[in-house]
Amino acid sequence: MLITMTKPFLGLFLFAATFAATAQTGRFQQAVDYKMEVKMDVQTNQYTGSQKLEYTNNSPDTLKRVFYHLYFNAFQPGSMMDVRSRTISDPDRRVGDRISKLKPDEIGFLHAKSLKMNGKVVKFTEVETILEVDLIEPILPNSTVTFEMEFEGQVPLQIRRSGRDNAEGVRYSMSQWYPKMANYDEQGWHTNPYIGREFYGIWGDFDVKITIDKSYVLGGTGYVRNPVEVGHGYEGEGDKVAPPKGNTLTWHFVAPKVHDFMWAADPNYKHDKVEMPNGITVHHLYIPGEKTTESWQKLKEFTPKAIDFLSKHFGQYPYRQFSVIQGGDGGMEYAMSTLVTGQRPLGSLVGVMVHELAHSWFHGVLATNESLYPWMDEGFTSYASNLAMASIFQPSPNPHRASYAGYYKLAKSGFEEPLSTHSDHYQLNSSYGTSSYSKGAVFLEQLGYVIGAEARDKGMLRYFDTWKFHHPNVNDFIRVMEKESGMELDWYKEYFVYTTKTIDYGITEVRPSGENTEIKLQRIGLVPMPIDLVITYKDGTSEMIYLPLVIMRGGKKPEKGAPERIHTETWPWTDTTKTLVLARNFETIKSVQIDPSRRMADLEQENNKVEF
């Protein structure tokens, strides 16, 4: 595989030198540069490694401590992840009580053996999945220090995301496998113990050398720097290295400006690649078989189509490759890659691939802190993948139907929690899942109802271009949409993110009033919304009355395909009722309906339409 950057992509990486200086709205971002060498013993499933980490403190604060994540330590009986899974009322079926039953050679562990900062030994304490490091000398603002660590690990039996020997026989799904520096931002350190939920990392460069039995084929994050040596479909220009000795082979990967590094390995992987016209290489690695080969061969058609669609609608994918790899326990996104279980029919395989690929925009490039804002990753990804699937695989008149149905069920269940809930602290896994995936997607589709689909779509591209590689939060997103639409949207954020209040509007009366028609509307739910009221006449024509909220300080432009607006009148959120006079005879009316597009997430649709 070629490592020389082509001209269309060269500019995408020139931001590195000015990265710290370009952080938006005065916020800072730390920076990391990892160099790691790892040796994997495929007989014991244990590995040893060395890590050299250049850490740049771009904050205005003096740091006296640092923290590393040691994710593999979660896969031990009695861990917080184990206890959480055994005590939550709806455990993830993939986890359940399996951690509690792991044998010594099946558990995971990750231990630092030694650690130095700028050549001086520092003390550290391992607290399950977090390494607490007390520094001899503080790290001053706008300075760079070098940490050197020796570490060792054991790959756990596949339970959640990472591990060995998964249900489909993949030997190694190596995610969350290395000591990873925790992020420090304007909210301080983020050192949440790993209980199986979300992640938050620091942008940086990775240079990783993995020595493993030479029968294994690898794939994952980053570009292979020694393709001639490793072969297996990676042939091309690269580093000149000595031929392998003995029974092992060293794979050399580099990955620019990513916040994580995943790799997978199996001796039976088949590696296929597709070169896209824009220079992106798409890799597919899977174990051939009766349940995989046919679907994975067809998958090669859809992955490039999905990259093109998502790049057009959400911002240009900024790396020169993407890898779809059989492994893991379902589907999980990583930098420049994904792990998916592969023994699926084509529709399921394409669906999972598209969802995990879409994460490359919201988890990979925008990289919102998904522990604090999981819905800005999972929900926006679900929204994007719904559209992509409808475009490239299975057309649908309402691609977000399932997202709305999921949200309605949750909102009526009594178990909904605000979207502002930290991902680790939802009372139920089901509440977390539906809130993050379904309500997050509804948030975006409904936003198109509020500000207009065209403004929302332009706003999504503006959001990506403004905040890529800068960890945006919900306020950053809303401000982009306010600028694009010209409206105030703080009310929308506050109701839909910070509360579990719901929407319910109804038509209470439609009656003749002389030569006119009087229409009475009521806000029954607690969330105020603008109203598209469509009147359909017996001659087949339709007209719209538009009722934006006063607090929007504006309104959406007429949308393509919508009925002609005949009247616009603001509705104060303090008024629960609204009476309108339509200058048409009652006898000419066939129906009156609130939001025929059904983009407004009204929990009770039955009272939205009156027919005559």
N, C-alpha and C positions, 0 to 999 in steps of 0.2 A: 504494500500500500504506500502511495506517495505521501511524503511528509512535508514537502515544500508547499507553502500556502499559495493558492491561486489568487490572482488580483481581486476578484469579487469578494474574497473573504479577508484579505489582508487588513482592511480598515476596521473590521469588526473587533480586532484585537489590539488596536493602537491606543485604546483607552487605558491600558494598564499603568502607564507612567504617571498619568494624571488622575488615577482612580480615587485616591483619598481626597483630592482637592475638589472633585466634582460631586461629592455627596449632596443630595438635594436638601433644600430648606435648612441648611446649616448643620444637619446631622452628620455623624462620623461613622466610619466603618473600619473595623480592624482588618488586617491583611495577613495571610499566611502563605508560606512557601514550603511544601513538604517534599522531602527526599527520603524514600524508604526502600530498604532491601529486605526481602522476606524469603525464608526457606520453608517450604511445606513438606512434611513427611506424610505421604499418602497412606502409610501403614498405620501410624498412630493417630492420624488426623490432628496432629499438633504442628505448630509452626513457631519459629523464632524470627525476630526482626530487629532492625535498627532504624531509627527515625531521626532525621535532622530537620528541625522545624525553625524557620526564620519567622518570627512573630513581630508584627509592626503594630504599635499602639498609636493609633490615629486619634484617640480620644483626648480630651483635655484633662483626664484624670491620671493620677499616679497609681499604678497597680502594685499591690503588695502580695497578692495571691493570684494564682491562675488555676484553672480546672480543666481536666480532660474527661471525656466520656469513655467508659470501658463497657460497651454495650453487651458483649458476650457474657459478662458476669450475671446478667439477668436470667440466664438459662441454668439455674441451680436451684435445687429444692429449698424452699424457704425464702427465696428472693422476693422483693416487692412485687415483681411481675407475677410470680407464682401465687403469692397471697392474693393479689388483686384479682387474678383470674379465678381463683377458687372461692372468692367471697362475693364477687359481683353477681347479681341475680341472672344476668344473661351473658355468660362468658362467651368469648370467641370460640367457636367449635373447634378451631385449629389448635387452640391452646388448652382450654379446659383444665384438667388436673395433670396434664402430661409432664409439665416441668417437675412436679413433685415426685414423679416416678423415674426420673432419669438416673441411670447408673453412673458411677465415676467416669467411665470411658465414654459416656454419652452427654455429659454436661458440657456447657461452654465455660471458658474462662479467658480472661485477658488481664495480664499482670505486667506492670512496669518493674523491671529488674534494677534499673539504675536511671538516674536523671541528672543532667547538668544544665546550668544556664550560663552561657558565656564561659564555659570551661570549668565552672565551679559547681561542686556537688550541692544539690538542694534536697531538702527533706520533703517527703510526700506521705500521704495517708490514703489508703484505698478504702472507700466507703461504698461498697457494692459496685454500682455502675458509674461512680464518680471518683476520680483521682484528685484529691485536694493537695495543692502544692503551696508550701510556704517559701517565699523567696528571700534569699539573703540580701539581695539588693533590689529595690523597687524598679519597676519599668516606668520610666518617665514618659510624659506625653511626647508624641511625635518622635519616638525612638524605636529602634529595632534591636531585638535580642535573638540569640540562637539557643534553642533547646536541643539537647542530644539525649536520646532515650534508647535503651535496650529493653525489648519486651518479648513476652512469650504468650502463646494462646493455644486454646484447644477449640476446634470447631464443634459446636453442639449438634446433636441429632436435629434434623430439620423440624422446627416447631412453628416459628413465626418469622417470616421473611428470610432470615439467614439460616445457614446450617448445611449439614451434609446429608447425603442419601435421602433425598426427598421422596415423596410418594410415587414419583415417576422415575426414580432411579438416578437422578442427576447427582453426581458426587459432591460438588461444592457450589453453593450459592453464597458468595462471600461479600455480604454487605454488613456494614457496621462492625467491621472486623479489626480495625486499627485504633490505637489511642488517638482520639480526635479532640482538638482543643475546643472548649466550649466558647460560645459567642458572648461578647461583651458589647452592649450598645447603650443607647441613651437611657434604657431602663435598668442597666446594670448587668450582672452576670445571669446567664440562663443555664442553670445546672440541674434541670429537672431529672430525677432518676428515671431510667428507662422502664416503663411498664407496658410497652408494646404499641404506643401511639405514634406521635409525630416527631419531626426533627427540625433543627435550625442550625445552620452552619456558617462558616466564614469563607468569603471568596478567596481563592488562592490558586496557585499552580501546584500540580502534583507530578512528581517524577518517581515512578514505582518500578522496581525490579523484583520479579517473582520467580523463584527457582523451584521447579516442581518436576516430578517424573516426566520424562520426555514423551511418554505416550499420550499425555493430556493435551487437549486443545482449549485455549482460553479466549475469552472475550469480555468486554465490559466498558468501563469508562476509559476515555483516552485513546490516543493514537499509538499504534505499535511502532516502535522505533527501530526494531531489528526484524523486519518482515522476512528478509531472505533467510535468516537463521531459523525462525520458527515455522515458516511455511504454512501449511494448512489453509491455503487460500489467501494469506496475507502477503503473498509475494509482491515485491516492488522495491523502490528505492528506500534506503534507510541507512542506519549506522552500520559500519563495517566492524564486525566482531569476530572473535575467534570461534571456530566450530565447537559444538558441545562436546563435553568430556563425560564419560561414564553414562549413567542412566538418567541424568537430569538435564533440564534445559531451562535457561533463564529468559523470561519474557520481559521486555522493557516497554513500559507505557509512559506517555506524557499526556497531561490534560491541562490546558490553559484555562484559567478563570472559571473554576467550578467550586462547589462547596462540599463535595463528597467524592468518594472513589469506591466503585463496586467492581468486582470481577467474579467470573464464574468459570468452572473448569470441569471437563469430563473427557475421558478417553474416547468416547463414541460420538462426540459432537460432529455434525456435518456443518460446514461453514459455507454459506452462499452470500454473495454480495451483489448489490445493484448500484450502478453508477448513475446518478441523476444528472440531467443536462446542466444544472446549476453548480455542479461540482461536489454535491453531497454524496457520500458513499453510505449505503444502507446495508448493514450486516445482519444476517439471520443465522443463529446457531441453535441447532436442535438435534435430538437423538432420533435418527430415522426409525420408522416402524409402522405397523399397520394403523396405529392411532394418530400418527403425526405427519408422515411424509406428504400425503396428498394435500392436506390443509396448509402445511408450511410452504410448500411449493407455490400454492396460490396466494399465500400471504404476501409474497414478494411483489405482487401487483398492487396491493393496497397500501403498504407502508409508504412508498413514495407519494402516492396520491394524497394520503393524509398529511404528510409533511407539507406538500404544496398548498393544500386547502388551509391548514392552520397558519402557515406563513402569510398567506394572502389576507386572512381575516383577523389575525391577532399579532402580527409582527414577524419579520423574517427570522427563521431559525438560525442562530449565529454560529453554529459549529459545522465542521466539515464531515461529520459522520453521526449516525445513530445506529445503535445495536439492539436488536430484539433477540433475547436469549431465553431458551427454555430453562426454567429453574424456579426456585422459591416455592411459595405456597398459594399462589393465586395470580396476582399481578401487583407489581410494585415499581415505582419510578425511581430512577437514579440518574446521575449526571450523564448525559449523552447516551443513555441506555435504559433498558427495562428488563426485569425478570418476569416471565409469565409461565404458568404451567401450560404445557403444550399439547396434552392429549385431549383436544377439544375439536368439535365440529367447526367448520370454517367461520360461521357467523359469530360464534363465541370467541374464537381466536382473534378475528378482526376487531371485534368490539373491545376486548381487553387491551389489545395492542393500541388502538386509537385512544382509549382513555389514558393509558400510561404514557403514550407519546405526548398527548396534550398537556400532561404535567410538565413537560420540558419547558413550557412557557411560564406556568404559574409557580411551580415548585423549583424548576431548574434555573430560569433566567430572571424572573421577578423575585422569586425566593422570599415571599412573605414569611414571617415567622409562623409556621403552620401549627405550632403548639398554641399560640394565642389566637390565631385567625385561621383555623383549619378550613372554614367555609370559603375563604378567599383562595385557597388552593383546590380543595376537593370540589367545592361548588362551582367555581369558575371552570375547572377542568371538566366537570360533568356537563356544564352548559356547552362548552366548546366541542366536546366529543359527541354530544347529541347532534349538533349541527354537522359535524364532519361525517358521522355515520350516515346521516340522511343524504348527504351529498355524494359520498363515494361508494356506498354499499347498499343501503336499503332506504329508498325514498320514503318520507313520512310527512303528512300534512301538518302534524303536530309533534315534532321531535322531542318536546319537553313534557309531553303528557305524563310520563311515569314520574318525573320529578315533582310535578304538581300533585299527583295522586299520593306520593309518599309524604309530602308536606302536609296535605289535608289530613291524612290519617294520624300523623304525629300531633298536629295542632288540636285535634279532637280527642286525643288519648288521655290528656291530663299529665303526660310525662315530658312535655316539651320544656327545654331550658333555653335561655337566651343564647344567641350566636356568640356572644362575648364570653361564654364559659370556656375556661382553659380546657384543651382537649383531654388532658389526663383526668379531669375532675367531673366529667359528666356522670350522673348517677347510673345511667344505663348505656351499654354499648349501642343499643338500637337508637337511643335518643341522639347520641353523638353522630352515628352514621347518617341518619335521616336529616338531622340539622345541617351537618357539614356538606353532604352530597346534594340532597334534594332541595332544602331551603336555600342553600347557597346558589344553586342553579336558578331557582325561582327568583331570587333577588335580582339577578341579571336580566332575565327575560321580562320580569315585571318593570324593571327600570326602563326598558324599551317602551312600555306602555306609558310610563310617566313622562319621559322626555322625548319620546319618539325613537323608533328603531334606528333610523338613520343617524341621529345624534349619538345614540348608544354605541352603534357600530364604529363610528368615527372615534368615539371616546375610547374604545378598547384599543385601537391602534395607537392613539395618543398616550394612553396609559402605559403601554409597552415601551414606546419610544422614550417617554419621560423617565420611567422608573426601572428600566432593565438594569440588572446588577446593582440594585440599591435598596432591597428589602422594604418595599412600600407597606404601609398599614392602611386601615380602612379610611382614615381621614385623607390620606394621599389620593386614594381612589376617588372618593367623593369630590374632592377639589378638582380633579381632572374632569369629571363629568359635569360639574358646575360650570367650568370654563367652556366646555364644549356645547352645553345646552343653553347657557345664559340664565339658568334658574338657580334658586337656592334649594339645596337637597339635604340639609342637615336633618330636617324632620324625618325624611325617609330613612336615613341611617339610624336615627335614634329610636324610631318605632320598631324597625324590622331587625335591628342588630341587638339592641340593648333591652328589648322587652319581648314577651311572648303574646302581646296583644294581637288580636286578629282583625281581619277585614270582613265586614258584612254590610252590604248596601241592599236596599230593597225598593221596589216600586209599590207604594201603598195605595195609590188611586190614580186612575185615568178616567176623566169624565168630561162630557160636553160642557162648555161654558159659552152659551150663545153660539156665535159662528166659529168660536175658537175651541181649543181643547186644553183642559187643565191637567197637568201631570204633577203628582206629589211623590217626592223621593224621601227616603229616610236613611240616615247612617245608624245602623244597629250595632255594628262592631265598634271597637275602640280606636281603630286605626283609620285616620282620615286619608282619603285618596282623591285624586282628580277623577272625573267621571266622563266617559264617552257614552252619551245616550243616543241610541240610534232608533229612529222612527221609520218603520217600513209601511208603505201604503199599499192599498189593494191593487193599484196599477203596476206594482212590482218595483217602484222606485224607492229610494231610501234617502234620508237626510240625518244629519247629526247635530245635536246640541252639545257643546263642549263646556265643561265646568271645571276649570283648574282651581286649585286651592289658592287662597290669598297668600299663604305663607310660601308658595313657590316663587312669588315675585316674577311671574312670567308664565309662559305656556309653551307647549310643543307646537311645532309647525304641522299643518295638515299632512297626514301620512298617505303615501301611495296606496291606492286601492281602497281607502276609506271613503264612506259617503261624504258628500259635500256638507260643510258646516254652514248652518243657517243662523246660528246664534252662539255667542260665547259670553259666559257670565261667571264671575268668580264665586266660590263657595267658601265662606269662613269656616275653619275647622270647629269653631265653637258652636256653630249651628248644626243641630242634628237633623233638621228637616229642610227641604227646599221645595218651593212651589214654582212651577214654570207654566207659562201660557204659550201655547203653540198656535200660531195663526193658520190653523187648518181645521176643517170641519171634522168632527169626531167620526162621522160615518165613513170618511176616506181612509181611516187608519186600520191597518192589519195587525201590527204589533208594535210594542215599545220595549226596548231591551237595553240594559246596562252592559256595556263592554261585550259585544258579540265575539270579540277576539279571544276572550277568556284569558287574557294575559294578567289581569288583576286577580290576585289570589283570594277571591271571595269564597269564604268557607261554605256559604249557603247559596248555591246557584238558583235554586227553585224560585226565589222571590225576585230574580233579576229580569224576568221577562213576563209581559202580559200580552196575550193574544186575543183577538176578537174575531 
